[in-house]
Amino acid sequence: GEWLVRQAFDIFQIENVLEKTGLDEKHRAVAQQLLTAKLLHPSSELETERWLKDNPGAPELYQVNDDHPVTRYRLYKVAEQIYKHKEDIERHIYSIVYSISDRMVYLPETQIVRH
């Protein structure tokens, strides 16, 4: 699941939009871990902290290059930053969806396949 989310993040240029919100490299990595966890295992930041420790896929894909663990407090801080820029992030994602919508095939069960 983590790799599929990573591919979607690449398509939607999530790291670029997070950079535009002012998040530095470390906070962008934490944000991508948080968003991956929320997509695959929607839960509180406390449970997300546990999930990230038990499922190393997201931490391996988005490495935080410092000596501090990704705690629920870091997740809260990043979540607040993301929420402050929610409208800009949504606008960015919608613009990409519209730009690639002619190249997508919609299948039953809301599966999307790019070609």
Secondary structure, DSSP 8 states (H G I E B T S, - for coil): -HHHHHHHHHHTTHHHHHHHTT--HHHHHHHHHHHHHHHHS---HHHHHHHHHH-THHHHHS---SSS---HHHHHHHHHHHHHTHHHHHHHHHHHHHHHGGGEEEEGGGEEEE-
